[in-house]
């Protein structure tokens, strides 16, 4: 669905003469923000790579960043640690092993060389809906969840007695999406790392 079609469906569902296009747009915007707060679906995953010119191993999180999945280099995955352990790790002279997040920055130690490539995998926000022809994954893949989340905000705004019904429908959509994601996560072959390792017998 396009942005215009979602707005039209929302106005039809609420069915009020004072449900303006501007109000519909604000409810849909809040609905998308809510979905991106509570759900972690495969289409939200994003992968970027870059080289850092910062000598201190600091880089800014992407503007669409929601939540980290992992950071790694060609030498392996970095471990997220507390500030105490981070400060005890040498700042330079080795392979990046640990990182912390401070506000909008990730800080790695030891700092990677300028020739190293850093890989970041994270959950990203979908592009905002602006023009009527716009689409994103929420409007195309999960329009019902977006619609009923927006309807819940609209019902709260207008003090509509249908609010519990819209909230229930949104909850069902969100639960189905999460269950579908769990099935996807555990489908196909998977290698299980043993919890313990035992010394070889001689």
N, C-alpha and C positions, 0 to 999 in steps of 0.2 A: 504493500500500500504506500501511496505517497503521503506527504504531510497534509495536503489538502483533504485527502480521503479520510485520514484519521480524524482530523478536526470535524469533518462533516458527520462522521459516525458518532463522535462524542456529542455534538450538538443535537443529533437526532435521538440519542439515548437519553440525554437529560431533558430534552423537549421543553425548553423554556424560551420565551421571547427575549429575555434579558441575558441569554447565554451568547455573548458576543464572540467574534472570532479571536479577539485579544484575550478574553478569558479562557477560551478553549486552548489557545497557544500556551498560556501560563500553566494550566493544569497538566498539559502534555509534557512540558518542560520539567515540572516537578515530578511527574510520573517516571520519566527517564532517569532522573537523578536518583529516585528511590530504587528503581530496578538495579542501577549500577552500584548502589550501596549494599544491597542484600544478596545479589546473585553473582555467581562466578561461573560463567558458561564458556565453552571452548571458543566461540567466536569473539570473545572479549580478550583472548590471549594475543599478545603482540611480541614480536621478536625484533630487536635492533642490535646493531653492532657498530662500534666506533673506536677510534683511537683517541686517547686523552693527551693533550699537550700540557696538562697541569702537572707540575713537578711534585705536588703534594698528593696526587692520587684522588682528587676531588672532581666529581662531575654532577651536573644538575639533572634532576629527574625530568623525564619528558612531560610536556604540558598536559597530555592526556592520561597521565599515570593515575591509577587507582590503588593497585596493590602489587607488591613484588612476588614473583614466583622464584626466580633465582638469578644470580650473577655469576659468570664464569669467564675464564680465559681459555686459551688452547692448552694450558697446563692444569686445568681442573676447576671445580666449583669453589667459590669463596664462601666462607662461613660467616653468618651474621652473629656478632658477639656484642657484649655490653661494652660501655665506654672504658671500663677499667682494663679489660683484656686488650681492647684496641690500642690503648695508650702504651701497654707493655710490649706490643709488637713493633719490631723495627720499622721505621718509616720508609726505609729504602734499602737497596742492596739485596733483593731477593724476589721470589715469585709472589705475586699478590695472593694472600691466604684468607684475610678477614676483612670485614667491612662493618660500618655503622651507618645509620641514617640520621642526619641532623637537619631537621626542617625539610627543605627542598633539595638537599644535597646527599649524595652517597660518598663516603670516604673510605678508601681502600688502603691497606697496609700489607706488606711493603707496596709502595706506589709502583704501578706498572711502568715499564719503559715506554717512551713515546712511540716505539715501533710495535708495541703489543696491541692486540685487538681485544677489546672488552665486549662481552655479549650480555645483553640484558633481556630477560623474559619477564613479562609483567601483564597484569590485567589493565586494559585501557578503556577509557570512556569512548563511546561512539560519537561521531560528529554531531553537533547540534543541528536541529531542524530549523531552517530559516525561511527558505522560499517554498511555495506550495508544491513544487515538483521534487523537493528533497525527499530522500529515503535514507534509512540506515538499517542496521540489522534488527533493531527493535520493531520498526514498522514493517519489515519484510518477513522476518522469521517468527516474531512473537507479537503480532499486533493485538491479540486478545489481552495479553498481560499489560501492554501499554495502555490500551483502551480502558480496562477496568481499574487500573491504578489511577488514571486521570479522572475517571468517573467518581472514584472515591473522594478525591480532592474536590471535585465539583459539588458533590452531594454535601460535603462538609461546609463548603462556602455558602451554599444556598439553604442550608439546614433542611435538606431533603430527607424524608423518612426512609428512602431506599438506601441510605448509606450502608447499613449492615449487609444488605444483599450485594452491593457492589464490592464491599470489603471481602466478603466470602468468595465471590467469583475471582477477585484478584488473588486471594490466598490460594485457591485451587490452581490457578494458572502458574503461580510462582512455585508451588510444590511440585507440580508436574514437570516443570522445566528443570528443577533441581534433581528430581528423581531420574529424569532422562539423562542428565549430565553424569550422575553417579553410575548409571548403566554403561554409558560410553567410556567412563574412566576405567571400568573394570572389565571391559569386553576385550576379546583378543588375547594373544599370548602375553604373559607377563613374567618377568624374571624376579624372583623373590630373593632378596639379600638375607642370608642367615643372621639371626640375632646374635649368635655367638660363634666364635671360631675356636677350633681345638688344635693343639699342637699335633704335628704329624708323628705317628708312631715309628720308632726305629727298631 
